[in-house]
């Protein structure tokens, strides 16, 4: 399996999808190498525990391997599709975490939260910095509630006092900034 496209290129992603679909394990390895750092960053941001983030990351890539044929014909990029799967899996884990938090888990979570972690290449930090540069503090707060905490519009309204139309506008702006930074 020889590849003449550079990583992150849409054509490169399509070749990876095709090769994974055909059962080539090295293609899944390439996909993992290409996107694992940014996917881990998103998952960690949601679950706040390195061990859980690693387990969810493994689970997401296993899910991708089994569901790669579902990607065909999608109107989103491969990375967006992967991040959607990762976010959903992490939110499920976080909701079960909240229901069964022991004192030990709370201490671990606080310790991890207080410690600075850096990703390979700092992909998440770059994206967050880029979004932060273009959004106000309230806009960043809304984005964090929506994307990383999985809150709905009504819940964000309660937390921020903003109107639904304002929240939608902020989310739309943050998504545009995210896409511009990632491009």
C-alpha positions as CSV (number, residue, x, y, z in Angstrom):
1,X,0.0,0.0,0.0
2,X,2.0,3.0,-1.2
3,X,0.6,6.5,-0.7
4,X,1.7,9.5,-2.6
5,X,-0.6,12.0,-0.8
6,X,0.4,14.0,2.3
7,X,-1.3,13.3,5.6
8,X,-4.4,15.2,6.3
9,X,-5.1,15.7,2.6
10,X,-8.7,14.8,1.6
11,X,-7.3,12.3,-1.0
12,X,-5.0,10.7,1.6
13,X,-8.0,10.3,3.9
14,X,-10.1,8.7,1.2
15,X,-7.3,6.2,0.5
16,X,-7.1,5.4,4.2
17,X,-10.9,4.9,4.3
18,X,-10.7,2.6,1.3
19,X,-7.8,0.6,2.6
20,X,-9.3,0.2,6.1
21,X,-12.5,-0.9,4.4
22,X,-10.5,-3.5,2.6
23,X,-9.1,-4.8,5.8
24,X,-5.5,-3.4,5.6
25,X,-4.4,-3.1,9.3
26,X,-1.5,-0.7,8.3
27,X,-4.1,1.8,7.1
28,X,-5.7,1.9,10.5
29,X,-2.3,2.4,12.0
30,X,-1.7,5.3,9.7
31,X,-5.1,6.8,10.6
32,X,-4.3,6.4,14.3
33,X,-0.9,8.0,13.9
34,X,-2.4,10.9,12.0
35,X,-5.3,11.7,14.3
36,X,-4.8,10.1,17.7
37,X,-3.3,13.1,19.4
38,X,-6.1,15.5,18.5
39,X,-8.8,12.9,19.2
40,X,-7.1,12.1,22.6
41,X,-7.1,15.8,23.4
42,X,-10.8,16.1,22.8
43,X,-11.6,13.0,24.8
44,X,-9.3,14.0,27.7
45,X,-10.9,17.5,27.8
46,X,-14.3,15.8,28.4
47,X,-13.4,12.9,30.7
48,X,-10.5,14.6,32.6
49,X,-8.8,11.3,33.4
50,X,-5.8,10.0,31.3
51,X,-6.6,6.3,31.8
52,X,-10.2,6.8,30.7
53,X,-9.2,9.0,27.8
54,X,-6.8,6.3,26.5
55,X,-9.5,3.6,26.9
56,X,-12.1,5.7,25.0
57,X,-9.5,6.5,22.3
58,X,-8.9,2.8,21.8
59,X,-12.6,2.1,21.7
60,X,-13.2,4.9,19.2
61,X,-10.6,3.6,16.8
62,X,-11.9,0.1,17.1
63,X,-15.4,1.5,16.4
64,X,-14.0,3.3,13.3
65,X,-12.4,0.1,12.1
66,X,-15.8,-1.7,12.3
67,X,-17.9,1.2,11.0
68,X,-15.6,2.7,8.3
69,X,-18.1,1.8,5.6
70,X,-20.6,4.2,7.2
71,X,-18.2,7.1,6.4
72,X,-18.7,6.7,2.6
73,X,-20.8,9.5,1.2
74,X,-20.6,11.7,4.3
75,X,-20.5,15.5,3.8
76,X,-18.0,16.0,6.6
77,X,-14.3,15.4,6.7
78,X,-12.8,12.2,8.1
79,X,-11.5,14.1,11.1
80,X,-14.9,15.6,11.8
81,X,-16.5,12.2,11.6
82,X,-13.9,10.8,14.0
83,X,-14.2,13.7,16.4
84,X,-18.0,13.2,16.5
85,X,-17.6,9.6,17.4
86,X,-15.0,10.5,20.0
87,X,-17.1,13.3,21.6
88,X,-20.2,11.0,21.8
89,X,-18.2,8.2,23.4
90,X,-16.5,10.6,25.9
91,X,-19.8,12.2,26.9
92,X,-21.3,8.7,27.6
93,X,-18.3,7.9,29.8
94,X,-18.5,11.2,31.5
95,X,-22.2,10.8,32.3
96,X,-21.6,7.3,33.8
97,X,-18.6,8.9,35.7
98,X,-20.9,11.5,37.3
99,X,-23.3,8.8,38.4
100,X,-20.6,6.7,40.1
101,X,-18.0,9.2,41.2
102,X,-16.2,8.0,44.3
103,X,-14.1,10.2,46.6
104,X,-11.0,8.6,45.0
105,X,-12.2,9.5,41.5
106,X,-12.9,13.1,42.6
107,X,-9.3,13.4,44.0
108,X,-7.8,12.0,40.9
109,X,-9.9,14.3,38.7
110,X,-8.9,17.3,40.7
111,X,-5.2,16.4,40.6
112,X,-5.3,15.8,36.8
113,X,-7.2,19.0,36.2
114,X,-4.6,21.0,38.2
115,X,-1.7,19.5,36.2
116,X,-0.9,20.8,32.7
117,X,-0.8,18.1,30.1
118,X,0.7,18.6,26.6
119,X,-0.2,16.6,23.5
120,X,2.2,15.5,20.8
121,X,2.4,18.5,18.5
122,X,0.0,20.5,20.7
123,X,-2.8,20.2,18.2
124,X,-5.6,20.9,20.7
125,X,-3.8,23.8,22.2
126,X,-3.3,25.4,18.8
127,X,-7.0,25.0,18.0
128,X,-8.1,26.3,21.4
129,X,-5.7,29.2,21.2
130,X,-7.0,30.1,17.7
131,X,-10.6,29.9,18.8
132,X,-9.7,31.9,22.0
133,X,-8.1,34.7,19.9
134,X,-11.3,35.2,17.9
135,X,-13.9,34.8,20.6
136,X,-14.9,36.7,23.7
137,X,-14.8,35.1,27.2
138,X,-18.6,34.5,27.1
139,X,-18.3,32.9,23.6
140,X,-15.5,30.6,24.9
141,X,-17.7,29.7,27.8
142,X,-20.7,28.9,25.5
143,X,-18.4,26.8,23.3
144,X,-17.1,24.8,26.3
145,X,-20.6,24.2,27.6
146,X,-21.8,23.1,24.2
147,X,-18.9,21.1,22.8
148,X,-16.9,19.8,25.8
149,X,-19.7,19.4,28.3
150,X,-22.4,18.4,25.9
151,X,-25.0,20.8,27.3
152,X,-28.0,21.6,25.2
153,X,-29.3,25.1,24.3
154,X,-31.7,25.3,27.2
155,X,-29.0,24.3,29.7
156,X,-26.6,26.8,28.3
157,X,-29.4,29.5,28.5
158,X,-29.7,28.7,32.2
159,X,-26.0,28.8,32.8
160,X,-25.3,32.0,30.8
161,X,-28.6,34.0,30.7
162,X,-28.2,34.3,26.9
163,X,-31.0,34.0,24.5
164,X,-31.2,30.9,22.2
165,X,-30.5,32.9,19.1
166,X,-27.3,34.4,20.7
167,X,-26.1,30.9,21.7
168,X,-26.7,29.5,18.2
169,X,-24.7,32.4,16.7
170,X,-21.8,31.9,19.1
171,X,-21.7,28.2,18.3
172,X,-21.8,28.8,14.6
173,X,-18.9,31.4,14.9
174,X,-16.8,28.9,17.0
175,X,-17.4,26.1,14.5
176,X,-16.3,28.4,11.6
177,X,-13.2,29.5,13.6
178,X,-12.4,25.8,14.3
179,X,-12.7,24.9,10.6
180,X,-10.6,27.9,9.6
181,X,-7.8,27.0,12.1
182,X,-7.9,23.3,11.2
183,X,-7.6,24.0,7.4
